[in-house]
Amino acid sequence: MALNMDSAAQPIIEVKDIWKTFLTGGTTFSALRGINLNVYPRELMAIMGASGSGKSTFMNMLGCLDRPSKGKYIFNGIDTTEKNNTELALLRRDFFGFIFQSYNLLPRTTAFENVELPLLYYGFKYGRAQRREMVMEAIKQVGLEQKVNNKTNELSGGQQQRVAIARAIVNNPKIIFADEPTGNLDTRTSFDIMAIIQGLNEKGATVVLVTHENDIADFAKRKVVFRDGQIISDVVSEHVKNAAEERAKLPVLDETNAVK
């Protein structure tokens, strides 16, 4: 199905002729080559591509973790290419939520403390009681209330990723960037995580995720494919799969012969 977004919708992200060039060993290499892309509110977009296609470099641009060599990146009407590092840090704090493949949780701290961390960057804006309320609401959304006081090394991989999602949404960001959020997880847990992400999207969150897995991309409303630093495909999915329903279809594992 060809991309046909509502012309009346205002994009939350506008990428205009973005290039990213690196100089390595006297040789110039362009990881991104003239990318043009709009992201609209309430989208759930999957960015796909082989290793070296430019998808991770592009995600770093969207998250303001790196700067383009050429072109413009406009977020929510703000030209990020004109902002200094401090202004970009404030933009990330106020508007972005990040989910990483490796979770990036603080060791030897509880789930609560990890989710609370983004709120501490606001200084005195949130009092202790308000922070606790916001943290518990985020943890409730990912179904981890019973593990709130567990340290991260006491949690499974799927539970750690739930904590990471709660941390990403605790400040009610305008957009969530998820970089291979299921890359370290088994199929069942991956579908559980995608069910949470779909739920957040249904509640109004805009989500951009990077994945190399087709079955994960099938849960997205839109798929953008990169190759050699360029977009080669950008389509709205005709049939978006429901992660919770697909999870329920998986065969029951036989653990009777498992090593004890």
N, C-alpha and C positions, 0 to 999 in steps of 0.2 A: 504493500500500500504506500503510495507516494506521500511525502510529508505535506500536510495541508493544515497548518495551525490557523486558529481564528485570527483574522487580520485585525480585529478590535482589541485583542489581548496585548498588553504591554509586557515585553520581555523583562525578566528580572536580571538576565545576563545577556550582554551583547558583545560578541567577539568579532573584531573587524580586522581582517588581514594580518593575523598574528603570525609572526615568525620567531623562532628561537634557534639561535646559531651558537655553536660551540667551536672554539679553536683548540685542537688537540694535536700536539706534535707538528705544528706548522701547517696542519690541514684544517680547513673549515668544513664543519658538518652542520647541516640544518635538521634539527629534530622535529621542528614544526615548519610547515611551508604554506603560508598564506591561508590560515584557518579563518573561516567565517561561520559563526554559529550563534543562534539565539536559544536561550532557555527560558521557558515560560513558567509562571507560578503554578504550583500543584503538579508539575511534571514529575514522573519517575523515569529518569533517563539512564540507560546503560551505555557506557562507552566501552567498545570492544576493539580488539586488534591483537596481532601477534607480538611477541617480545621485540622491542625496537621499533614499533609502529608509531610511537609518539604519544600514546594514550596517557602514560604516567606523567610525562612532561606537561601535557595539556592540563591534567588534573592539578599539578602544582601551580600552573598559571591561574586556574580558576580559584584555587584556594589562597591566592596571593602569597604563596610560599616561594615564588620565583617571579622574575619580571621578563616580559617579552623583549626580544631584541628589536622588534619593529611591530607596529600595529597598535590597536587600542583594545582595552578590556574595560567595559562599562558595566558596573554592578549597581543595580537599583538606582540608575541615573548618575552614579558617581564614576568619573573617569579615574580608574585606579592607577593608570600609568603616570598620572600627575602627582601621586601621593608619595610622601617620604616613608621611611621604614616605620616610624612611630605611628603615623596615620594608618598604615596598612595593618599594624598590630591591633589597633583599636577597631578597625573594620572587622578583622577576624574575631576579636573578642565579642563584638556586639551583634554580628550578623551570621557567623558561620558556625557549624557544628562539624566535627571531623570524626570519622570512624576509620580505623586502620586495620590492616590484615593481622598485624602482630599485637593488637589491642592497645599497646603503649600505656599500660596501667602502672601506677607507682607500686613498687614492691614493698612488702611488709606494712601495707596500709589496708584499711578496710574498704569494702565496696562503697560505703557511705562517704568516706574521705576522698576517694577517687572521683565520685560524682560531684562532690562539693567543690572541687578544685577550681573549675572555671569561675565560680561565683566569688572566690577570694580575690580574683584579679580586678574586681570592681571596687576594692578598698572598702570603704564604710557604707557603700550604697545599700547593702543588704545586711540586716541584723542577724544574729544567730538563729532566732526563732523563724524568721522568714527564709533563711537558707535551708533550715531543716525541712520546712514545709515544701520548698521547691525540690529539694533532693528526694524526699520521699515520694513526691508525685512522679518524678522521672523514673524512679526505681519501680514504682507501681506499674507504670506503662510498659515496662519490659518484663513484668511478672517475677521480680526477684526480691520481694519483700522479706522472705524468710532468710535471705542471705546477706542482709544489709550490714551486719556486723562481722561477717566473715572476712578474713584477709584474702588478698588476691591469690596467694599460693594454696588456698583451701578450696578454690573454685575450679570447675572444669573449664575447658576451652570455650564451650558454648556459654557458660555462665559469665566468664570473663568478657566475652564479646557483648553480652547483655549489659554489663556494667559500662562498657565503652559506649554503647548506644545511649544509655541513660546520661552519661557525661556529655555526650554530644547534644542532647536535647534539653538539658537542665535550664539553659538560659533562653529557651524558646527561639532558636535561631531562624532566620529567614530561609536558609538553605542548608542542607546536609550534604557533605561530600564524603562518600564511602569508597575507600580504595581497597579493592579485593576483600570485602568484609567477610566472605565465607572461605577465603583461600586456605585457611588452616583447619577447616572443620569437615566432619564427615557429612554425608548426604542429608541425614535426618536433621542434624543440628543446623546445617546450612539452610534447609527449608524453614526451620523454626525462626532463624534470624531474618530470613526474607519475609516471613509472615509478619514479623514485628515492623520491618521497614515498610511493607505495604500498608499496614495499619496506620503508621505515622503519616504516610502519603494520603491515605483516605481522609485523615483528619485535617489535611491542609498543608502538610510539609512538602516542600520542593526537595527532591532528592536526585543527586547525580552520583552514579556509582560506576567504578571501573571493575570489569570482570573479563576473564578469558573463558568463562564457562557458559556455554550456550543455554544450559538448563536454568542457570541463574538469570541470564538476560531475558529469558522467556517470561519472567515475572515483571519486567519493565514495560512501561507504556510506549517507550520510544527507544530505538536502538541506533546508535551512531558508531560506525566502523571506521577505524583508522588503518592506513597502510602507508609506510614510508613518509610519515609526517603530514599526510593529507587525509581528508575525509573522503572515503570512497562510497559510503552509503549512509543515508539518514532517512529512516522510515518510522512511521507510527505503527505499532503492532496492531494487527487486526484482532487477534485473540490473545489477550493477556491472561496467563495462567495464574491461578490463585495458589499461593504457596502453602497455605494451611490445608487446602483440599489435596494438593499433590503430596504433601507429607502424609496424609491419611491413607493414600493409595500405596505407600511403600510396604513391601512384605515384612512380616514380623520376623525378626532375626531369631535364629535358633541358638540359644546360649547353652544348651545342655552339654555340649562337648567343650565348653570354654575351660581354659586352664584355671584351676583354683589355687 
